[in-house]
């Protein structure tokens, strides 16, 4: 049942003061605290804000997450998503995105080039085609036919990183990511990353989306978990939704986001479900991990949220019916 009175009270509160709280585990919203939006990584507070405007006006979760993810896709300073994303080893910016709504609808584009908003193309694949996935050239041509502009997505700064990388051409996905982050914001490890966003609207309906430029300097044609339904994202409107970040190969291997949603179906809380998925991956792969990271966020049908990662350093942000922007560090498995 919709708790509309509670929603209105919280909306009024939220117009009074928007606070940014860091690491306030106590603020994790209680049952029925919706609408809400939750995203991977702290800098996506800016994306949540735009999604929240849709939700606070009674809009559909699907519209909220599309608008929210577009903010990060258009940000040239986020080198993991959309415009400004770091290229593959040949200098091509190739993007992956998917979207899923409350009706079991889903759409995805993989390895699309020169299109600023792959999340919106994924939505059109869902709404206008009999298919779920379009890749590469086909996805690009479909976007052009639907009014998207061809754009150069390689910024001068990302091109510079790529040229620097070419000097050694050493490929270790996690090292590359950490190196780039240190260069961009010394001392900070959270200035950018793939966006996975989940939202619940005033009607209690769930949607989600995920968008990324994938691993920097990947092989041409490489696709990670982010555009794969069930791996990078899964939504079941009767149960909950989940999305992933980190080394996509590991998330694909164990159908990560679907695993999280299934665990919630059988009674786990969102945090417990994320933890179960991380533990399952660790059990399977503990001899092949190197220093890689994966993390999940999840929301259940009651509006409870949770997150969990393999290692320290994963954070997420949300805005709920309480009208606050909150950034939290996820709990993690491998304590030092
Ligand atoms: C991928 N999962 O392409 C994405 C990358 C990512 O944090 O999430 N980075 O594998």
py3Dmol code that shows the C-alpha trace and the ligand (Angstrom):
import py3Dmol

protein = """\
ATOM      1  CA  UNK A   1       0.000   0.000   0.000  1.00  0.00           C
ATOM      2  CA  UNK A   2       1.291   3.492  -0.761  1.00  0.00           C
ATOM      3  CA  UNK A   3       2.140   5.511   2.267  1.00  0.00           C
ATOM      4  CA  UNK A   4       1.160   8.776   0.633  1.00  0.00           C
ATOM      5  CA  UNK A   5       0.779  10.804   3.816  1.00  0.00           C
ATOM      6  CA  UNK A   6       4.285   9.891   4.846  1.00  0.00           C
ATOM      7  CA  UNK A   7       5.582  10.796   1.379  1.00  0.00           C
ATOM      8  CA  UNK A   8       4.014  14.236   1.480  1.00  0.00           C
ATOM      9  CA  UNK A   9       5.368  14.934   4.963  1.00  0.00           C
ATOM     10  CA  UNK A  10       8.833  13.953   3.848  1.00  0.00           C
ATOM     11  CA  UNK A  11       8.586  16.037   0.671  1.00  0.00           C
ATOM     12  CA  UNK A  12       7.781  19.113   2.703  1.00  0.00           C
ATOM     13  CA  UNK A  13      10.738  18.388   4.958  1.00  0.00           C
ATOM     14  CA  UNK A  14      13.002  17.952   1.987  1.00  0.00           C
ATOM     15  CA  UNK A  15      12.240  21.376   0.548  1.00  0.00           C
ATOM     16  CA  UNK A  16      13.289  22.952   3.851  1.00  0.00           C
ATOM     17  CA  UNK A  17      16.808  21.639   4.087  1.00  0.00           C
ATOM     18  CA  UNK A  18      18.821  19.220   2.006  1.00  0.00           C
ATOM     19  CA  UNK A  19      21.644  17.896   4.111  1.00  0.00           C
ATOM     20  CA  UNK A  20      24.626  15.941   2.958  1.00  0.00           C
ATOM     21  CA  UNK A  21      25.467  13.378   5.579  1.00  0.00           C
ATOM     22  CA  UNK A  22      28.613  11.261   5.410  1.00  0.00           C
ATOM     23  CA  UNK A  23      28.705   7.720   6.750  1.00  0.00           C
ATOM     24  CA  UNK A  24      25.564   7.970   8.803  1.00  0.00           C
ATOM     25  CA  UNK A  25      24.574   4.353   8.982  1.00  0.00           C
ATOM     26  CA  UNK A  26      21.853   5.384  11.395  1.00  0.00           C
ATOM     27  CA  UNK A  27      20.089   7.149   8.567  1.00  0.00           C
ATOM     28  CA  UNK A  28      19.468   4.095   6.436  1.00  0.00           C
ATOM     29  CA  UNK A  29      15.794   4.513   5.666  1.00  0.00           C
ATOM     30  CA  UNK A  30      13.294   2.422   7.480  1.00  0.00           C
ATOM     31  CA  UNK A  31      10.536   0.424   5.846  1.00  0.00           C
ATOM     32  CA  UNK A  32       8.225   2.405   3.568  1.00  0.00           C
ATOM     33  CA  UNK A  33      10.539   5.376   3.348  1.00  0.00           C
ATOM     34  CA  UNK A  34       9.925   6.027  -0.296  1.00  0.00           C
ATOM     35  CA  UNK A  35      10.137   7.404  -2.910  1.00  0.00           C
ATOM     36  CA  UNK A  36      13.861   6.839  -2.918  1.00  0.00           C
ATOM     37  CA  UNK A  37      16.833   6.764  -5.230  1.00  0.00           C
ATOM     38  CA  UNK A  38      20.156   5.042  -4.598  1.00  0.00           C
ATOM     39  CA  UNK A  39      23.289   5.051  -6.758  1.00  0.00           C
ATOM     40  CA  UNK A  40      26.725   3.508  -6.734  1.00  0.00           C
ATOM     41  CA  UNK A  41      29.526   5.917  -5.758  1.00  0.00           C
ATOM     42  CA  UNK A  42      29.428   9.206  -3.862  1.00  0.00           C
ATOM     43  CA  UNK A  43      29.808  11.626  -6.812  1.00  0.00           C
ATOM     44  CA  UNK A  44      26.471  10.398  -8.120  1.00  0.00           C
ATOM     45  CA  UNK A  45      24.725  12.520  -5.495  1.00  0.00           C
ATOM     46  CA  UNK A  46      24.341  14.949  -8.409  1.00  0.00           C
ATOM     47  CA  UNK A  47      22.510  12.302 -10.439  1.00  0.00           C
ATOM     48  CA  UNK A  48      20.278  11.377  -7.482  1.00  0.00           C
ATOM     49  CA  UNK A  49      19.274  15.017  -7.134  1.00  0.00           C
ATOM     50  CA  UNK A  50      17.886  15.110 -10.673  1.00  0.00           C
ATOM     51  CA  UNK A  51      16.191  11.719 -10.278  1.00  0.00           C
ATOM     52  CA  UNK A  52      14.673  12.907  -7.024  1.00  0.00           C
ATOM     53  CA  UNK A  53      13.045  15.905  -8.728  1.00  0.00           C
ATOM     54  CA  UNK A  54      11.094  13.466 -10.918  1.00  0.00           C
ATOM     55  CA  UNK A  55      10.168  11.266  -7.945  1.00  0.00           C
ATOM     56  CA  UNK A  56       9.155  14.155  -5.690  1.00  0.00           C
ATOM     57  CA  UNK A  57       6.762  15.338  -8.389  1.00  0.00           C
ATOM     58  CA  UNK A  58       5.081  11.954  -8.421  1.00  0.00           C
ATOM     59  CA  UNK A  59       6.917  10.798 -11.573  1.00  0.00           C
ATOM     60  CA  UNK A  60       7.661   7.250 -12.602  1.00  0.00           C
ATOM     61  CA  UNK A  61      10.808   5.551 -11.302  1.00  0.00           C
ATOM     62  CA  UNK A  62      11.795   4.757 -14.903  1.00  0.00           C
ATOM     63  CA  UNK A  63      11.814   8.460 -15.852  1.00  0.00           C
ATOM     64  CA  UNK A  64      13.712   9.300 -12.678  1.00  0.00           C
ATOM     65  CA  UNK A  65      16.556   6.860 -13.270  1.00  0.00           C
ATOM     66  CA  UNK A  66      16.923   7.788 -16.932  1.00  0.00           C
ATOM     67  CA  UNK A  67      17.156  11.511 -16.123  1.00  0.00           C
ATOM     68  CA  UNK A  68      19.497  10.816 -13.221  1.00  0.00           C
ATOM     69  CA  UNK A  69      21.923   8.611 -15.148  1.00  0.00           C
ATOM     70  CA  UNK A  70      22.027  11.166 -17.980  1.00  0.00           C
ATOM     71  CA  UNK A  71      23.631  13.646 -15.579  1.00  0.00           C
ATOM     72  CA  UNK A  72      26.644  11.381 -15.077  1.00  0.00           C
ATOM     73  CA  UNK A  73      26.811  10.426 -18.753  1.00  0.00           C
ATOM     74  CA  UNK A  74      27.140  14.105 -19.700  1.00  0.00           C
ATOM     75  CA  UNK A  75      29.823  14.874 -17.090  1.00  0.00           C
ATOM     76  CA  UNK A  76      33.242  15.196 -18.799  1.00  0.00           C
ATOM     77  CA  UNK A  77      35.021  14.795 -15.456  1.00  0.00           C
ATOM     78  CA  UNK A  78      33.630  11.318 -14.843  1.00  0.00           C
ATOM     79  CA  UNK A  79      36.106   9.138 -16.696  1.00  0.00           C
ATOM     80  CA  UNK A  80      34.120   5.916 -16.215  1.00  0.00           C
ATOM     81  CA  UNK A  81      30.835   6.890 -17.843  1.00  0.00           C
ATOM     82  CA  UNK A  82      29.661   8.536 -21.084  1.00  0.00           C
ATOM     83  CA  UNK A  83      31.328  11.751 -22.275  1.00  0.00           C
ATOM     84  CA  UNK A  84      34.916  11.813 -20.998  1.00  0.00           C
ATOM     85  CA  UNK A  85      34.994   8.042 -20.448  1.00  0.00           C
ATOM     86  CA  UNK A  86      38.457   6.517 -20.832  1.00  0.00           C
ATOM     87  CA  UNK A  87      38.827   4.755 -24.185  1.00  0.00           C
ATOM     88  CA  UNK A  88      39.757   1.216 -25.111  1.00  0.00           C
ATOM     89  CA  UNK A  89      43.380   0.462 -25.993  1.00  0.00           C
ATOM     90  CA  UNK A  90      42.847   1.732 -29.554  1.00  0.00           C
ATOM     91  CA  UNK A  91      41.478   5.087 -28.394  1.00  0.00           C
ATOM     92  CA  UNK A  92      37.758   4.382 -28.985  1.00  0.00           C
ATOM     93  CA  UNK A  93      35.268   5.399 -26.274  1.00  0.00           C
ATOM     94  CA  UNK A  94      32.802   2.486 -26.245  1.00  0.00           C
ATOM     95  CA  UNK A  95      29.838   2.635 -23.906  1.00  0.00           C
ATOM     96  CA  UNK A  96      27.571   0.042 -22.261  1.00  0.00           C
ATOM     97  CA  UNK A  97      24.193   0.678 -20.605  1.00  0.00           C
ATOM     98  CA  UNK A  98      20.969  -1.039 -19.659  1.00  0.00           C
ATOM     99  CA  UNK A  99      17.628  -0.193 -18.110  1.00  0.00           C
ATOM    100  CA  UNK A 100      14.802  -2.187 -16.546  1.00  0.00           C
ATOM    101  CA  UNK A 101      11.306  -1.125 -15.505  1.00  0.00           C
ATOM    102  CA  UNK A 102       8.574  -2.321 -13.161  1.00  0.00           C
ATOM    103  CA  UNK A 103       6.884  -4.380 -15.876  1.00  0.00           C
ATOM    104  CA  UNK A 104       9.815  -6.684 -16.593  1.00  0.00           C
ATOM    105  CA  UNK A 105      10.705  -4.556 -19.609  1.00  0.00           C
ATOM    106  CA  UNK A 106      14.418  -4.245 -20.302  1.00  0.00           C
ATOM    107  CA  UNK A 107      16.743  -2.796 -22.920  1.00  0.00           C
ATOM    108  CA  UNK A 108      20.470  -2.659 -23.410  1.00  0.00           C
ATOM    109  CA  UNK A 109      23.180  -1.285 -25.666  1.00  0.00           C
ATOM    110  CA  UNK A 110      26.688  -2.680 -25.736  1.00  0.00           C
ATOM    111  CA  UNK A 111      29.851  -1.192 -27.171  1.00  0.00           C
ATOM    112  CA  UNK A 112      28.070   1.821 -28.644  1.00  0.00           C
ATOM    113  CA  UNK A 113      30.265   4.710 -29.838  1.00  0.00           C
ATOM    114  CA  UNK A 114      29.755   8.461 -30.334  1.00  0.00           C
ATOM    115  CA  UNK A 115      26.426   8.648 -28.508  1.00  0.00           C
ATOM    116  CA  UNK A 116      26.366  10.693 -25.299  1.00  0.00           C
ATOM    117  CA  UNK A 117      23.381   8.976 -23.639  1.00  0.00           C
ATOM    118  CA  UNK A 118      23.446   5.187 -24.006  1.00  0.00           C
ATOM    119  CA  UNK A 119      20.892   4.869 -21.180  1.00  0.00           C
ATOM    120  CA  UNK A 120      18.313   6.638 -23.350  1.00  0.00           C
ATOM    121  CA  UNK A 121      19.138   4.423 -26.339  1.00  0.00           C
ATOM    122  CA  UNK A 122      18.711   1.385 -24.069  1.00  0.00           C
ATOM    123  CA  UNK A 123      15.294   2.703 -23.069  1.00  0.00           C
ATOM    124  CA  UNK A 124      14.318   3.038 -26.725  1.00  0.00           C
ATOM    125  CA  UNK A 125      15.498  -0.521 -27.412  1.00  0.00           C
ATOM    126  CA  UNK A 126      13.137  -1.583 -24.615  1.00  0.00           C
ATOM    127  CA  UNK A 127      10.202   0.529 -25.752  1.00  0.00           C
ATOM    128  CA  UNK A 128      10.464   0.582 -29.546  1.00  0.00           C
ATOM    129  CA  UNK A 129      11.938  -2.733 -30.624  1.00  0.00           C
ATOM    130  CA  UNK A 130      11.019  -6.384 -30.164  1.00  0.00           C
ATOM    131  CA  UNK A 131      14.582  -6.933 -28.819  1.00  0.00           C
ATOM    132  CA  UNK A 132      16.477  -6.514 -25.571  1.00  0.00           C
ATOM    133  CA  UNK A 133      20.051  -5.879 -26.765  1.00  0.00           C
ATOM    134  CA  UNK A 134      21.613  -3.942 -29.643  1.00  0.00           C
ATOM    135  CA  UNK A 135      25.390  -3.849 -30.037  1.00  0.00           C
ATOM    136  CA  UNK A 136      28.033  -1.703 -31.716  1.00  0.00           C
ATOM    137  CA  UNK A 137      27.229  -0.370 -35.160  1.00  0.00           C
ATOM    138  CA  UNK A 138      23.608  -1.535 -34.997  1.00  0.00           C
ATOM    139  CA  UNK A 139      23.045   0.292 -31.713  1.00  0.00           C
ATOM    140  CA  UNK A 140      24.688   3.430 -33.135  1.00  0.00           C
ATOM    141  CA  UNK A 141      22.569   3.407 -36.293  1.00  0.00           C
ATOM    142  CA  UNK A 142      19.414   2.794 -34.257  1.00  0.00           C
ATOM    143  CA  UNK A 143      20.312   5.820 -32.111  1.00  0.00           C
ATOM    144  CA  UNK A 144      20.867   8.052 -35.146  1.00  0.00           C
ATOM    145  CA  UNK A 145      17.542   6.970 -36.643  1.00  0.00           C
ATOM    146  CA  UNK A 146      15.878   7.987 -33.401  1.00  0.00           C
ATOM    147  CA  UNK A 147      17.289  11.488 -33.376  1.00  0.00           C
ATOM    148  CA  UNK A 148      20.477  11.110 -31.322  1.00  0.00           C
ATOM    149  CA  UNK A 149      23.482  13.175 -32.446  1.00  0.00           C
ATOM    150  CA  UNK A 150      26.866  11.716 -33.374  1.00  0.00           C
ATOM    151  CA  UNK A 151      29.380  13.233 -30.944  1.00  0.00           C
ATOM    152  CA  UNK A 152      33.052  12.868 -30.142  1.00  0.00           C
ATOM    153  CA  UNK A 153      33.174  11.559 -26.572  1.00  0.00           C
ATOM    154  CA  UNK A 154      36.954  11.491 -26.129  1.00  0.00           C
ATOM    155  CA  UNK A 155      37.888  14.576 -24.105  1.00  0.00           C
ATOM    156  CA  UNK A 156      41.378  16.083 -24.302  1.00  0.00           C
ATOM    157  CA  UNK A 157      42.076  14.924 -20.760  1.00  0.00           C
ATOM    158  CA  UNK A 158      40.993  11.308 -21.384  1.00  0.00           C
ATOM    159  CA  UNK A 159      43.032  11.271 -24.583  1.00  0.00           C
ATOM    160  CA  UNK A 160      46.047  12.412 -22.563  1.00  0.00           C
ATOM    161  CA  UNK A 161      45.577   9.543 -20.065  1.00  0.00           C
ATOM    162  CA  UNK A 162      45.300   7.097 -22.940  1.00  0.00           C
ATOM    163  CA  UNK A 163      48.500   8.384 -24.594  1.00  0.00           C
ATOM    164  CA  UNK A 164      50.300   8.096 -21.290  1.00  0.00           C
ATOM    165  CA  UNK A 165      49.028   4.550 -20.880  1.00  0.00           C
ATOM    166  CA  UNK A 166      50.217   3.675 -24.394  1.00  0.00           C
ATOM    167  CA  UNK A 167      53.817   4.254 -23.273  1.00  0.00           C
ATOM    168  CA  UNK A 168      53.715   1.055 -21.221  1.00  0.00           C
ATOM    169  CA  UNK A 169      50.456  -0.574 -22.409  1.00  0.00           C
ATOM    170  CA  UNK A 170      50.408  -2.546 -19.155  1.00  0.00           C
ATOM    171  CA  UNK A 171      46.894  -3.852 -18.580  1.00  0.00           C
ATOM    172  CA  UNK A 172      45.622  -4.516 -15.089  1.00  0.00           C
ATOM    173  CA  UNK A 173      42.076  -3.185 -14.792  1.00  0.00           C
ATOM    174  CA  UNK A 174      42.155  -2.383 -11.069  1.00  0.00           C
ATOM    175  CA  UNK A 175      45.598  -0.784 -11.157  1.00  0.00           C
ATOM    176  CA  UNK A 176      44.602   1.325 -14.112  1.00  0.00           C
ATOM    177  CA  UNK A 177      41.493   2.560 -12.336  1.00  0.00           C
ATOM    178  CA  UNK A 178      43.353   3.418  -9.131  1.00  0.00           C
ATOM    179  CA  UNK A 179      46.150   5.147 -11.022  1.00  0.00           C
ATOM    180  CA  UNK A 180      43.737   7.342 -12.924  1.00  0.00           C
ATOM    181  CA  UNK A 181      41.845   8.299  -9.801  1.00  0.00           C
ATOM    182  CA  UNK A 182      44.984   9.326  -7.951  1.00  0.00           C
ATOM    183  CA  UNK A 183      46.050  11.478 -10.874  1.00  0.00           C
ATOM    184  CA  UNK A 184      42.742  13.227 -11.034  1.00  0.00           C
ATOM    185  CA  UNK A 185      42.206  13.904  -7.337  1.00  0.00           C
ATOM    186  CA  UNK A 186      45.220  13.172  -5.182  1.00  0.00           C
ATOM    187  CA  UNK A 187      44.326  11.278  -2.050  1.00  0.00           C
ATOM    188  CA  UNK A 188      40.823  10.507  -3.249  1.00  0.00           C
ATOM    189  CA  UNK A 189      39.556   7.191  -4.432  1.00  0.00           C
ATOM    190  CA  UNK A 190      35.974   8.155  -4.989  1.00  0.00           C
ATOM    191  CA  UNK A 191      35.908  10.928  -7.520  1.00  0.00           C
ATOM    192  CA  UNK A 192      34.129   8.879 -10.187  1.00  0.00           C
ATOM    193  CA  UNK A 193      32.946   5.479 -11.285  1.00  0.00           C
ATOM    194  CA  UNK A 194      30.304   3.498 -13.153  1.00  0.00           C
ATOM    195  CA  UNK A 195      26.770   4.523 -12.256  1.00  0.00           C
ATOM    196  CA  UNK A 196      24.158   1.957 -11.246  1.00  0.00           C
ATOM    197  CA  UNK A 197      20.960   3.642 -10.075  1.00  0.00           C
ATOM    198  CA  UNK A 198      17.811   2.159  -8.523  1.00  0.00           C
ATOM    199  CA  UNK A 199      14.631   4.059  -7.696  1.00  0.00           C
ATOM    200  CA  UNK A 200      11.251   3.462  -6.126  1.00  0.00           C
ATOM    201  CA  UNK A 201       8.503   5.928  -6.980  1.00  0.00           C
ATOM    202  CA  UNK A 202       5.526   7.171  -4.988  1.00  0.00           C
ATOM    203  CA  UNK A 203       3.483   4.232  -6.255  1.00  0.00           C
ATOM    204  CA  UNK A 204       6.068   1.813  -4.878  1.00  0.00           C
ATOM    205  CA  UNK A 205       7.243   0.806  -8.361  1.00  0.00           C
ATOM    206  CA  UNK A 206      10.900   0.001  -9.000  1.00  0.00           C
ATOM    207  CA  UNK A 207      13.213   0.684 -11.942  1.00  0.00           C
ATOM    208  CA  UNK A 208      16.966   0.664 -12.462  1.00  0.00           C
ATOM    209  CA  UNK A 209      19.711   1.557 -14.910  1.00  0.00           C
ATOM    210  CA  UNK A 210      23.431   1.121 -15.263  1.00  0.00           C
ATOM    211  CA  UNK A 211      25.855   3.026 -17.522  1.00  0.00           C
ATOM    212  CA  UNK A 212      29.617   2.823 -18.021  1.00  0.00           C
ATOM    213  CA  UNK A 213      32.543   3.219 -20.377  1.00  0.00           C
ATOM    214  CA  UNK A 214      33.813  -0.031 -18.867  1.00  0.00           C
ATOM    215  CA  UNK A 215      37.380  -0.843 -18.009  1.00  0.00           C
ATOM    216  CA  UNK A 216      39.858   1.757 -19.201  1.00  0.00           C
ATOM    217  CA  UNK A 217      42.089   0.480 -22.032  1.00  0.00           C
ATOM    218  CA  UNK A 218      40.096  -2.729 -22.429  1.00  0.00           C
ATOM    219  CA  UNK A 219      40.376  -4.833 -25.558  1.00  0.00           C
ATOM    220  CA  UNK A 220      38.326  -3.551 -28.479  1.00  0.00           C
ATOM    221  CA  UNK A 221      34.852  -5.075 -28.264  1.00  0.00           C
ATOM    222  CA  UNK A 222      35.082  -5.975 -24.564  1.00  0.00           C
ATOM    223  CA  UNK A 223      31.760  -5.764 -22.728  1.00  0.00           C
ATOM    224  CA  UNK A 224      31.439  -5.943 -18.943  1.00  0.00           C
ATOM    225  CA  UNK A 225      28.523  -6.670 -16.640  1.00  0.00           C
ATOM    226  CA  UNK A 226      26.922  -3.233 -16.763  1.00  0.00           C
ATOM    227  CA  UNK A 227      24.699  -3.706 -19.860  1.00  0.00           C
ATOM    228  CA  UNK A 228      23.899  -7.355 -19.084  1.00  0.00           C
ATOM    229  CA  UNK A 229      20.485  -7.876 -17.526  1.00  0.00           C
ATOM    230  CA  UNK A 230      20.909 -10.081 -14.461  1.00  0.00           C
ATOM    231  CA  UNK A 231      24.612  -9.245 -14.094  1.00  0.00           C
ATOM    232  CA  UNK A 232      24.986  -5.455 -13.832  1.00  0.00           C
ATOM    233  CA  UNK A 233      21.291  -4.846 -13.109  1.00  0.00           C
ATOM    234  CA  UNK A 234      18.143  -6.705 -12.203  1.00  0.00           C
ATOM    235  CA  UNK A 235      14.690  -5.469 -11.202  1.00  0.00           C
ATOM    236  CA  UNK A 236      11.743  -7.571 -10.062  1.00  0.00           C
ATOM    237  CA  UNK A 237       8.934  -5.275  -9.043  1.00  0.00           C
ATOM    238  CA  UNK A 238       7.493  -7.854  -6.640  1.00  0.00           C
ATOM    239  CA  UNK A 239      10.779  -8.291  -4.773  1.00  0.00           C
ATOM    240  CA  UNK A 240      13.410  -5.594  -5.265  1.00  0.00           C
ATOM    241  CA  UNK A 241      16.259  -4.392  -7.446  1.00  0.00           C
ATOM    242  CA  UNK A 242      20.046  -4.580  -7.481  1.00  0.00           C
ATOM    243  CA  UNK A 243      22.974  -3.205  -9.453  1.00  0.00           C
ATOM    244  CA  UNK A 244      26.708  -3.820  -9.488  1.00  0.00           C
ATOM    245  CA  UNK A 245      30.033  -2.079  -9.932  1.00  0.00           C
ATOM    246  CA  UNK A 246      33.625  -3.249 -10.149  1.00  0.00           C
ATOM    247  CA  UNK A 247      35.316  -5.824 -12.352  1.00  0.00           C
ATOM    248  CA  UNK A 248      32.482  -6.887 -14.626  1.00  0.00           C
ATOM    249  CA  UNK A 249      33.966 -10.249 -15.567  1.00  0.00           C
ATOM    250  CA  UNK A 250      33.529 -11.424 -11.976  1.00  0.00           C
ATOM    251  CA  UNK A 251      29.963 -10.115 -11.754  1.00  0.00           C
ATOM    252  CA  UNK A 252      28.959 -11.806 -15.017  1.00  0.00           C
ATOM    253  CA  UNK A 253      30.317 -15.172 -13.858  1.00  0.00           C
ATOM    254  CA  UNK A 254      27.789 -15.394 -11.040  1.00  0.00           C
ATOM    255  CA  UNK A 255      24.850 -13.390 -12.487  1.00  0.00           C
ATOM    256  CA  UNK A 256      25.479 -10.910  -9.679  1.00  0.00           C
ATOM    257  CA  UNK A 257      22.434  -8.633  -9.577  1.00  0.00           C
ATOM    258  CA  UNK A 258      20.010 -11.471 -10.247  1.00  0.00           C
ATOM    259  CA  UNK A 259      21.606 -13.402  -7.393  1.00  0.00           C
ATOM    260  CA  UNK A 260      21.028 -10.441  -5.064  1.00  0.00           C
ATOM    261  CA  UNK A 261      17.351 -10.116  -6.044  1.00  0.00           C
ATOM    262  CA  UNK A 262      16.780 -13.862  -5.666  1.00  0.00           C
ATOM    263  CA  UNK A 263      18.309 -13.764  -2.192  1.00  0.00           C
ATOM    264  CA  UNK A 264      15.876 -10.988  -1.251  1.00  0.00           C
ATOM    265  CA  UNK A 265      13.035 -13.077  -2.685  1.00  0.00           C
ATOM    266  CA  UNK A 266      13.912 -15.817  -0.217  1.00  0.00           C
ATOM    267  CA  UNK A 267      14.002 -13.527   2.775  1.00  0.00           C
ATOM    268  CA  UNK A 268      17.406 -11.808   2.945  1.00  0.00           C
ATOM    269  CA  UNK A 269      17.532  -8.088   3.682  1.00  0.00           C
ATOM    270  CA  UNK A 270      19.101  -5.970   0.886  1.00  0.00           C
ATOM    271  CA  UNK A 271      22.451  -5.829   2.714  1.00  0.00           C
ATOM    272  CA  UNK A 272      22.435  -9.554   3.478  1.00  0.00           C
ATOM    273  CA  UNK A 273      21.578 -10.283  -0.145  1.00  0.00           C
ATOM    274  CA  UNK A 274      24.477  -8.141  -1.428  1.00  0.00           C
ATOM    275  CA  UNK A 275      26.763  -9.872   1.053  1.00  0.00           C
ATOM    276  CA  UNK A 276      25.607 -13.308  -0.070  1.00  0.00           C
ATOM    277  CA  UNK A 277      26.462 -12.459  -3.685  1.00  0.00           C
ATOM    278  CA  UNK A 278      29.922 -11.141  -2.755  1.00  0.00           C
ATOM    279  CA  UNK A 279      30.617 -14.227  -0.621  1.00  0.00           C
ATOM    280  CA  UNK A 280      29.520 -16.527  -3.422  1.00  0.00           C
ATOM    281  CA  UNK A 281      31.850 -14.789  -5.863  1.00  0.00           C
ATOM    282  CA  UNK A 282      34.693 -14.949  -3.356  1.00  0.00           C
ATOM    283  CA  UNK A 283      34.211 -18.664  -2.738  1.00  0.00           C
ATOM    284  CA  UNK A 284      34.274 -19.327  -6.460  1.00  0.00           C
ATOM    285  CA  UNK A 285      37.188 -17.092  -7.322  1.00  0.00           C
ATOM    286  CA  UNK A 286      39.352 -16.608  -4.257  1.00  0.00           C
ATOM    287  CA  UNK A 287      42.432 -18.021  -5.961  1.00  0.00           C
ATOM    288  CA  UNK A 288      42.120 -15.668  -8.950  1.00  0.00           C
ATOM    289  CA  UNK A 289      41.230 -12.343  -7.428  1.00  0.00           C
ATOM    290  CA  UNK A 290      44.401 -10.222  -7.429  1.00  0.00           C
ATOM    291  CA  UNK A 291      43.315  -6.844  -6.062  1.00  0.00           C
ATOM    292  CA  UNK A 292      40.001  -6.558  -7.832  1.00  0.00           C
ATOM    293  CA  UNK A 293      36.856  -5.051  -6.349  1.00  0.00           C
ATOM    294  CA  UNK A 294      33.150  -5.685  -6.795  1.00  0.00           C
ATOM    295  CA  UNK A 295      30.237  -4.039  -5.015  1.00  0.00           C
ATOM    296  CA  UNK A 296      26.449  -4.240  -5.027  1.00  0.00           C
ATOM    297  CA  UNK A 297      23.627  -1.963  -3.951  1.00  0.00           C
ATOM    298  CA  UNK A 298      20.039  -3.160  -3.520  1.00  0.00           C
ATOM    299  CA  UNK A 299      16.565  -2.040  -2.529  1.00  0.00           C
ATOM    300  CA  UNK A 300      13.645  -4.236  -1.548  1.00  0.00           C
ATOM    301  CA  UNK A 301       9.936  -3.762  -2.078  1.00  0.00           C
ATOM    302  CA  UNK A 302       9.554  -2.201   1.382  1.00  0.00           C
ATOM    303  CA  UNK A 303      11.991   0.577   0.516  1.00  0.00           C
ATOM    304  CA  UNK A 304      14.873  -0.800   2.593  1.00  0.00           C
ATOM    305  CA  UNK A 305      18.315  -0.409   1.056  1.00  0.00           C
ATOM    306  CA  UNK A 306      21.655  -2.159   1.475  1.00  0.00           C
ATOM    307  CA  UNK A 307      25.129  -2.514  -0.015  1.00  0.00           C
ATOM    308  CA  UNK A 308      28.178  -4.723   0.301  1.00  0.00           C
ATOM    309  CA  UNK A 309      31.553  -5.004  -1.411  1.00  0.00           C
ATOM    310  CA  UNK A 310      34.513  -7.332  -1.522  1.00  0.00           C
ATOM    311  CA  UNK A 311      37.006  -4.770  -0.235  1.00  0.00           C
ATOM    312  CA  UNK A 312      37.056  -1.478   1.561  1.00  0.00           C
ATOM    313  CA  UNK A 313      36.504   1.605  -0.592  1.00  0.00           C
ATOM    314  CA  UNK A 314      33.086   1.161  -2.170  1.00  0.00           C
ATOM    315  CA  UNK A 315      30.519   3.800  -1.319  1.00  0.00           C
ATOM    316  CA  UNK A 316      27.029   4.682  -2.440  1.00  0.00           C
ATOM    317  CA  UNK A 317      24.620   7.575  -2.136  1.00  0.00           C
ATOM    318  CA  UNK A 318      20.890   7.837  -1.716  1.00  0.00           C
ATOM    319  CA  UNK A 319      18.053  10.205  -1.177  1.00  0.00           C
ATOM    320  CA  UNK A 320      14.896   8.895   0.429  1.00  0.00           C
ATOM    321  CA  UNK A 321      11.582  10.151   1.704  1.00  0.00           C
ATOM    322  CA  UNK A 322      13.497  11.848   4.508  1.00  0.00           C
ATOM    323  CA  UNK A 323      14.765  14.316   1.890  1.00  0.00           C
ATOM    324  CA  UNK A 324      18.466  13.979   2.731  1.00  0.00           C
ATOM    325  CA  UNK A 325      21.392  13.224   0.480  1.00  0.00           C
ATOM    326  CA  UNK A 326      23.357  10.540   2.269  1.00  0.00           C
ATOM    327  CA  UNK A 327      26.714   9.022   1.352  1.00  0.00           C
ATOM    328  CA  UNK A 328      27.645   5.752   3.035  1.00  0.00           C
ATOM    329  CA  UNK A 329      30.632   3.452   2.934  1.00  0.00           C
ATOM    330  CA  UNK A 330      29.563  -0.112   2.163  1.00  0.00           C
ATOM    331  CA  UNK A 331      30.507  -2.899   4.535  1.00  0.00           C
ATOM    332  CA  UNK A 332      33.001  -5.303   2.980  1.00  0.00           C
ATOM    333  CA  UNK A 333      34.214  -8.871   3.190  1.00  0.00           C
ATOM    334  CA  UNK A 334      38.008  -8.781   3.199  1.00  0.00           C
ATOM    335  CA  UNK A 335      39.091  -7.055   6.378  1.00  0.00           C
ATOM    336  CA  UNK A 336      42.831  -6.454   6.599  1.00  0.00           C
TER     337      UNK A 336
END
"""
ligand_1 = """\
10
LIG
C 32.689 -3.030 -16.157
N 31.470 -3.005 -14.091
O 32.672 -2.641 -17.316
C 32.064 -2.145 -15.086
C 33.096 -1.217 -14.561
C 32.793 -0.637 -13.226
O 33.469 0.449 -11.397
O 31.775 -0.823 -12.636
N 33.689 0.064 -12.636
O 33.239 -4.066 -15.809
"""
view = py3Dmol.view(width=600, height=400)
view.addModel(protein, "pdb")
view.setStyle({"model": 0}, {"cartoon": {"style": "trace"}})
view.addModel(ligand_1, "xyz")
view.setStyle({"model": 1}, {"stick": {}})
view.zoomTo()
view.show()
